[in-house]
Amino acid sequence: MMISFRKALVFVPLAITGCVGKPVAPPLPALVYRPLPPPVAPVANWENGRLTPGIWTYTKDARGGLALYGLPGGTAALSLRCDMTTRRIFVSRRGSVAAQMTLRATSGARVYDSKPTAGTLPYVAAELSPADPQLDAVAFSRGRFLVGLAGAPDVVVPSWPEVARVIEDCRG
């Protein structure tokens, strides 16, 4: 079968344009090494500092819920106790002298009076109502909270569920 001259004039240029290769991309510019800026010094505050070493554990006994924070096998650096008989929460930490105890969360801080406990190890405790709004602030603090005691280093601990569980034990 023969193709007419007119048809060839129309289809040959179309066929040739279909054979054109892909366009070549322009070359990429050469990469230039730029050193990173020097690291920013960490902010020296409790929200960005190191946590006090340890983990939270929770237990419940006849008196109520108890959350302990410290190194496994050691004495607790901090404890939260729900005393069901009095419906009070006791925040205790190592110490032997009555002093102002600060509970600091990301949303704010509050100061409480503390007094030595009657235990064999030296601890001081602050007594709080389960309805105290600072307990909610501590339980929902962003990642951590601080328990300060005048004249002693701060205890900075993670805000784990064990804390909220003790609080809820006293509210329930």
C-alpha positions in Angstrom: 0.0 0.0 0.0 1.3 3.4 -0.9 1.1 6.5 1.1 0.2 9.6 -0.8 2.6 12.4 -0.9 0.3 14.7 0.9 -0.2 12.3 3.8 3.5 11.8 4.1 4.0 15.6 4.4 1.6 15.6 7.3 2.7 12.5 9.2 6.5 12.5 8.7 7.0 15.7 10.7 4.7 14.4 13.5 6.6 11.2 13.6 10.0 13.0 13.8 8.9 15.2 16.7 7.9 12.1 18.6 11.5 10.9 18.4 13.0 13.9 20.3 14.8 12.8 23.5 14.1 14.1 27.0 15.3 17.6 27.8 18.6 17.7 29.6 18.4 19.3 33.1 20.9 22.0 33.7 23.8 21.0 36.0 23.4 21.4 39.7 25.4 24.1 41.4 28.4 22.9 43.2 27.8 22.2 46.9 29.5 24.6 49.3 30.5 23.5 52.8 29.2 25.8 55.4 30.1 24.9 59.1 27.3 24.7 61.5 26.9 27.6 63.9 28.2 27.0 67.4 25.7 25.2 69.7 23.6 27.4 72.0 24.5 27.0 75.6 21.8 25.2 77.6 19.5 27.3 79.7 20.4 26.8 83.4 16.9 26.2 84.8 15.0 23.3 86.3 12.9 22.6 83.2 16.0 21.9 81.0 18.4 20.6 83.6 19.1 17.0 84.6 16.6 14.9 86.4 17.4 13.6 89.9 18.4 9.9 89.2 15.7 7.4 89.8 12.4 5.9 88.8 8.8 6.1 90.1 7.2 3.0 91.7 3.6 2.7 93.0 2.2 0.6 95.7 -1.0 0.5 97.7 -1.4 -0.6 101.3 -4.0 -0.3 104.1 -3.2 3.5 104.5 -3.6 4.3 100.8 -1.5 4.8 97.6 2.2 5.5 97.8 4.5 6.7 95.0 8.2 6.5 95.6 11.0 8.1 93.5 14.6 6.9 93.8 17.2 4.5 92.6 16.1 0.8 92.8 17.3 -0.8 96.0 18.0 2.6 97.6 16.0 5.0 99.8 13.5 7.2 98.1 14.5 10.8 97.3 10.8 11.8 97.1 7.5 10.2 98.0 3.8 11.0 97.7 1.5 9.3 100.1 -2.3 9.3 100.2 -3.4 8.8 103.8 -7.0 7.5 103.4 -7.8 7.9 107.1 -7.3 11.7 107.0 -7.8 12.2 103.3 -4.5 14.1 103.0 -1.6 13.8 100.7 1.9 14.0 102.1 4.8 15.0 99.9 8.0 13.9 101.6 11.7 14.2 100.7 15.0 13.8 102.5 15.7 16.3 105.1 15.7 16.7 108.9 14.8 20.4 109.5 11.4 22.0 109.1 11.6 24.3 106.1 9.6 25.8 103.3 8.9 23.2 100.6 8.2 24.4 97.0 6.2 22.4 94.5 7.0 23.8 91.1 5.3 22.7 87.9 5.5 24.2 84.4 2.3 26.2 85.2 3.6 27.7 88.4 4.8 27.1 91.9 3.5 27.1 95.4 5.2 27.0 98.8 4.2 24.8 101.8 5.3 24.4 105.3 7.0 21.1 106.0 7.9 19.3 109.2 10.1 16.3 110.1 8.4 12.9 109.9 8.6 10.4 112.7 10.3 7.8 110.5 13.7 6.2 111.1 15.2 8.0 108.1 15.3 11.8 108.1 12.5 13.1 105.9 10.4 16.2 106.0 6.8 16.3 104.7 4.2 18.8 103.5 0.6 18.0 104.1 -1.8 18.9 101.2 -5.5 18.6 100.6 -6.3 16.3 97.7 -8.3 19.2 96.2 -5.2 21.5 96.1 -4.9 22.7 92.5 -1.1 22.5 92.7 -1.4 18.8 92.7 -3.1 18.9 89.3 -0.3 21.2 88.1 2.3 18.7 89.3 0.5 15.7 87.8 0.0 17.5 84.4 3.4 19.3 84.3 5.2 19.1 81.0 7.5 16.2 81.6 8.8 17.1 85.0 8.3 18.9 88.3 10.5 20.2 91.1 10.3 19.7 94.9 12.5 22.3 96.5 13.4 22.5 100.2 15.0 25.6 101.6 18.7 25.0 102.2 18.8 21.8 100.2 19.4 20.9 96.5 16.2 20.7 94.4 14.7 17.3 93.5 13.6 17.3 89.9 11.6 14.3 88.9 9.6 13.1 85.8 5.9 13.6 85.9 4.9 9.9 85.5 1.4 8.4 86.0 2.3 7.2 89.5 1.9 10.7 90.8 -1.6 11.2 89.4 -2.6 7.8 90.7 -1.8 8.7 94.3 -3.7 11.9 93.9 -6.7 10.1 92.5 -6.6 7.6 95.3 -7.3 10.3 97.8 -10.0 12.0 95.7 -11.9 8.8 95.0 
